Amino acid sequence: MITAITREELKAKMDHQDKFVLVETLPATAYHMVHLPGALNLPLDRLEELAASVLPDRSAEIVVYCATPSCQASEHAAHKLNELGYTNVKDYAGGKQDWIDAGFPTVG
């Protein structure tokens, strides 16, 4: 089972500079257009290929997100990361659109 994280919880983690890895699961083109501050890009279609190099610590807290609440990429990525042995994965299901709609900062 994947743990969910809300926009408010994610913003608080960022504001408090908590130690975690933020991962956008969309293709690189979408990531480069706009992404959340501090996010790494790990596209769902390359997750198995790149996970070990992008996310070397399998016990680190990882928060994944995608585009919108209806986008399933982050949920699929969270499940795949669990299958690969990552033990602390959370899904920000609201995604990039939810973040932008709240007026929070972005990069790109």
C-alpha positions as CSV (number, residue, x, y, z in Angstrom):
1,M,0.0,0.0,0.0
2,I,1.3,3.4,-1.0
3,T,1.2,6.3,1.5
4,A,-0.4,9.5,0.3
5,I,1.0,12.9,1.1
6,T,-1.1,16.1,0.8
7,R,-0.1,19.4,-0.7
8,E,0.0,21.0,2.8
9,E,2.2,18.1,4.1
10,L,4.6,18.4,1.2
11,K,4.8,22.2,1.5
12,A,5.6,21.9,5.2
13,K,8.3,19.4,4.5
14,M,9.9,21.8,2.0
15,D,9.5,24.8,4.3
16,H,11.2,22.9,7.1
17,Q,13.9,21.6,4.8
18,D,13.1,18.0,5.8
19,K,15.4,15.4,4.3
20,F,13.5,13.7,1.4
21,V,13.8,13.2,-2.3
22,L,11.1,14.8,-4.5
23,V,10.6,13.0,-7.9
24,E,8.5,14.1,-10.9
25,T,7.5,11.0,-12.8
26,L,6.5,12.8,-16.1
27,P,8.6,12.8,-19.3
28,A,11.6,15.1,-19.4
29,T,9.9,17.6,-21.7
30,A,7.1,18.2,-19.1
31,Y,9.7,18.4,-16.3
32,H,11.8,21.0,-18.1
33,M,8.7,23.2,-18.8
34,V,7.8,23.4,-15.1
35,H,8.5,21.4,-12.0
36,L,8.3,21.7,-8.2
37,P,11.4,23.2,-6.5
38,G,14.1,20.6,-5.8
39,A,12.4,17.9,-7.8
40,L,14.4,15.3,-9.7
41,N,13.1,13.8,-13.0
42,L,12.5,10.1,-13.2
43,P,10.1,9.4,-16.0
44,L,7.8,6.4,-15.4
45,D,8.8,4.8,-18.7
46,R,12.5,4.8,-17.6
47,L,12.0,4.2,-13.9
48,E,13.5,0.7,-13.8
49,E,16.5,1.7,-15.9
50,L,17.3,4.9,-13.9
51,A,16.1,4.3,-10.3
52,A,19.3,2.9,-8.9
53,S,21.4,5.9,-10.2
54,V,18.8,8.6,-9.4
55,L,17.7,7.1,-6.1
56,P,20.7,5.2,-4.7
57,D,19.3,5.1,-1.1
58,R,16.4,2.6,-1.0
59,S,15.5,3.6,2.6
60,A,15.3,7.4,1.9
61,E,12.0,9.1,2.0
62,I,10.8,9.6,-1.6
63,V,7.8,11.7,-2.6
64,V,6.6,11.1,-6.2
65,Y,4.2,13.3,-8.2
66,C,2.9,13.7,-11.7
67,A,0.6,16.2,-13.5
68,T,-2.9,16.2,-12.1
69,P,-5.0,14.2,-9.7
70,S,-6.3,12.1,-12.6
71,C,-2.7,11.3,-13.7
72,Q,-1.7,7.8,-12.6
73,A,2.1,8.0,-13.4
74,S,3.1,8.8,-9.8
75,E,1.0,6.0,-8.4
76,H,2.4,3.5,-10.8
77,A,5.9,4.8,-10.0
78,A,5.4,4.5,-6.3
79,H,4.3,0.8,-6.7
80,K,7.2,0.1,-9.0
81,L,9.7,1.7,-6.5
82,N,8.2,-0.5,-3.8
83,E,8.7,-3.6,-6.0
84,L,12.4,-2.5,-6.5
85,G,12.9,-2.4,-2.7
86,Y,12.3,1.3,-1.9
87,T,10.8,1.3,1.6
88,N,9.6,4.9,2.2
89,V,7.7,6.1,-0.9
90,K,4.8,8.6,-0.7
91,D,2.5,9.7,-3.6
92,Y,1.5,13.4,-3.9
93,A,-1.6,12.5,-6.0
94,G,-2.6,16.2,-6.5
95,G,0.4,16.6,-8.6
96,K,1.8,19.6,-10.4
97,Q,-1.5,21.2,-11.2
98,D,-2.7,21.1,-7.6
99,W,0.6,22.7,-6.5
100,I,0.3,25.5,-9.1
101,D,-3.4,26.1,-8.3
102,A,-2.4,26.7,-4.7
103,G,0.0,29.5,-5.9
104,F,3.1,27.7,-4.7
105,P,6.4,28.3,-6.5
106,T,7.7,26.3,-9.4
107,V,10.9,26.1,-11.5
108,G,11.0,26.4,-15.2
